[in-house]
Structure formats: structure tokens, C-alpha cells
Amino acid sequence: MGVKVVSWRLHSLLGDAICSFHSSEVDKLIDSMGSHDASRYSVAELREAIRIIKSRYGDKGLCYFVLHHYLDRFVDLLVSVLSEYYESYAFGRIELGHVYEEVRNSVYARLSIDPKNVLSLLVNDLEKVLMALYLLYGRDSRKRFENTLRNAYRDIQRHRELQELRSTVELVLGALSSPIDCIIYAVLRDETFKSSTLNKIGNAIRVKIAREMYKGHTYTYRRLLDKDKIITFITTVLEKAYKNCQ
């Protein structure tokens, strides 16, 4: 079985709220097909998953399937965005009071046009998704995902069952926009995944520190390594998410 990115407990809570359905069998299927979440970037795996899930669980199952993928990517994007905004905060490019709104808006915007999720091609033009790939990711990722996206877009046009998934993707993305503060809070506070998610954020920050150390920018990496700043930053994000979730 693949590695879970978001706890199935959180998947099931949001599944009931958005799809009126959840299933650990769907979770297991997604996390065990090929490599982890292979149906998010392989059209062949996506078609097979759709076939199995629709035959067993119908449209509600497909809704939950789409939601699972978006929640897993939500965590990856949240980690990336938080590390980026921590760097901006550490260097005084953004005030702490403005960080949270920027983070929540950036995470949702990236989720909606995520180049590392072929489902994005159902609700965005290919060129728009490719533009996001070039703006948000480095050369290695661009090289790896550009052909994947172009081939996926071509395949989507050929297969009706993929095009029929468009309304489900739109439903899930629209439904995720309202409780986004609660999702951020739940992801960072989820007892099963809290430590691993915070570790991912810490690792992303450490990568930035290592980069500056390699460049010989002693003053720069010392500012990033300020533990008080890191704690204040994460605490503020949690408090703002909790307040907005009420």
C-alpha cells in the first residue's frame, strides 16, 4: 500500500460533507494503484480507477475519489506555500499579519490549476496549466511534467468517461473553497499527521537554509534559522485558520 498523505479520517469527514459519501476501500484503491496516487498523473491509471469506482460506488464514489486526490495535493501545496511565505516573512518582505490571507489564497489558487494533477486539465486550458508549471516549478519538474500534461490532454479529448468527470471536479473544487480555513487547521492539527506535516514544512525551510549556506550567505541562512520566527510563523497560521474556521 502507498503512503497516506492525509489521514483517512480527514478524508472521510470531508467526504461526508462534500460528497455525502466516504469509503476506506476507495482510499485504499487510490493509495495502492501503481505508485502512490498514480491516477493523479497517469491517464491510464485514472481511467481504470474511474471504471472500478463507478461500477462499485456510482457518482458519489467518483466525487470521493476526486476529493481524495485534491486533499492529498492540498497538503503538498500547503507545505510549499508555507515555506515560501516563511522565507518572505523572515526577510521582512511581508508583515506577519498579512501572511495567512496570502497563504490561504495561494494554496487554493494553485490547487485549482495544479500542473501535477491531470484532473486540472478538465477545468483549465492546457496552455494555462503549462504556464502554471513554468511559473511554479523548476527545470527538472517542468521537463518531467510537460510531456505528461500534453499527452494527458490529448487522451482526455479521446475518452468520454474522462470528460464526464469535469462536473465532478468543478463540484469538488467549488466545495473546497468555503471550508479552506478549517482544512488548513485540520491538516496542521490532525493528530495522525500533525508531526509529519510540520516536519515537511521544517524540511522545506531547511532546504532553503542549505541553499543559502552553500552560496556562502551566512547572514541569510541565520535569519531563516531563527527558531523563534519559525514558531511565531506557524503559530500565527494556526491561530488565523482556527479563528476563520469558527
Buried (B, 14 or more C-beta within 10 A) or exposed (E): EBEBBBBBBBBBBBBEBBBEBBBEEBBBBBBEBEEBBBBBBBBEBBBBBBEBBBEEBEBBBBBBBBBBBBBBBBBBBBBBBBBBBBBBBBEEEBEBEEBBEBBBEBBBEBBBBBBBBBBBBBBBEBEBBBBBBEEBBEEEBBEEBBEBBBEBBEBBEEBEEBEBBBEBBEBBBEBBEEBBBBBBBBBBEBEEBBEBBBEBBBEBBBEBBEEBBEEEBEEBBEBBBEEEBBEEBBEBBBEBBBEBBE
